[in-house]
Amino acid sequence: DRQQRRRQSSLASGAANKERPLSYSERIKDAYRRLNEADQLRKSGKLSAAIQKFDRLIEEFPDYSAALHMLGLAHMAKQNYWAAVSCFMRAAMLNPDDWAILGSLAQAYWGLGANEMAAHTLERARAIKDDDPEIDYTLGLIYERQKEYELAAIALRRAVAEKDDNPLAHYALGSCLVHLGDLPDAATAFGRCHELRRDWLQPVSSTAQLPEGLARFNVSSALEAASGDKSEDAETIGIRVAFTKAFLLHKDGRYDDAWSELETANKPLAKRYAQSAANRVNMRKAAVDIAKGLKPANPLPANDPQMPLSLFILGTSRSGKTTLERIVGSMHGVKRGYENPIVDHAVRGTSQSAGLLTINSLIGLPDFLDQRFAGAYRDDLLRRAAEAKVFTNTNPGRIDEVGRLITTAPNMRFVFIKRDRADTALRIYMKHYREDSNVYAYEMEHVFAEIDWYHRLIDIWQSRFP
């Protein structure tokens, strides 16, 4: 009896102390307080703790758009892009006109390599908020990655007009203008970038590669000041410095010193990509065997008067493709495509819509999908070319697909470029390529093997489709 009375007394005391239910307005204030607490954790870099708090908040309030947005930002900071996309999409479903949510969704798409979805989403955000420099800056970067340099330059010009103190935007604009052949304006963009961030090596290195007389600052002095750049690891900075010195010495006619710097720059990269470069031996042999064994369609696809001509200007890296495309592009009715991914997109879309695993090369696409590929390519070509009668493409990776392109889709035309073998090799060896797309470029033996293979494929296609 005594224990039962004690238990009843305890229950009565707990009931008396139990908090009363929060009112609706109090629940709103409490949720907002918890949201800010979680976001402070995110901003201070305590991402896991922030994610836990956001998760609990969303479990309680599934339609809390702001919490979903901030949870997505936390996942994106951890490079969990799939989780971020899920959060941003749910937030956008709840609040489809919030330009900030759309901007974040585009960045997550970009992190996943979904460049077209990223650009499409950012264009929607820009339609809502047309004066935000971050939207234009990110849109410019996305278009640059897609090789849409004209669209990228437009977006980046808007970005620097709206906010002139972003050195990254000026640098990206300069890089696009180099591709477009507007070198004086590129020099101006690199100069403004250097003015804003004198400790950054990239604008100095890019300016060093421009023709004499265009630089807006003393490149040699700037190189010395930027050699301590901390934006990348010490080895990468050392490599960039050596490549830049080599350019300056080469311009000055000090070729032995330039060569010494090039060896210093290329040696660690050759070691880094040694296995990948060696693997290209088998890839080259397979490409030659496929080219020799290709059985051309008879007859070849008839010309389609409703389609523009696809003019592929193909040669090794540094062979002069861009120069020739710039000349051709000055003619009426020609739209420059640069290193356009149109073939890749058509191949991937065709394989995916057919229920296959994603295929990235036309060589790997089954023959029974040829007509579907031709249709996908045609639709994308008409969109990209607009009113132009000729659409150019300088993507050098298309060389092993030439036969399949000719036998699959109409209106295909090819110009092959062979630059002097030694000149080409030197210019490749002087180039610090982005990422790992040119793994052969840092060892002369591999450079010459690549050039010889490319020229051999040119000869095969020239003889097969004269």
Secondary structure, 3 states (H helix, E strand, C coil): CHHHHHHHHHHHHHHHHCCCCCCHHHHHHHHHHHHHHHHHHHHCCCHHHHHHHHHHHHHHCCCCHHHHHHHHHHHHHCCCHHHHHHHHHHHHHHCCCCHHHHHHHHHHHHHCCCHHHHHHHHHHHHHHCCCCHHHHHHHHHHHHHCCCHHHHHHHHHHHHHHCCCCHHHHHHHHHHHHHHCCHHHHHHHHHHHHHHCCCCCHHHHHHHCCCCCCCCCCHHHHHHHHCCCCCCCHHHHHHHHHHHHHHHHHHCCCHHHHHHHHHHHHHHHHHHCHHHHHHHHHHHHHHHHHHHHCCCCCCCCCCCCCCCEEEEEECCCCCCHHHHHHHHHCCCCEECCCCCCHHHHHHHHHHHHCCCCCCCCHHHCCHHHHHHHHHHHHHHHHHHHCCCCEEEECCHHHHHHHHHHHHHCCCEEEEECCCCHHHHHHHHHCCCCCCCCCCCCCCHHHHHHHHHHHHHHHHHHHHHCC
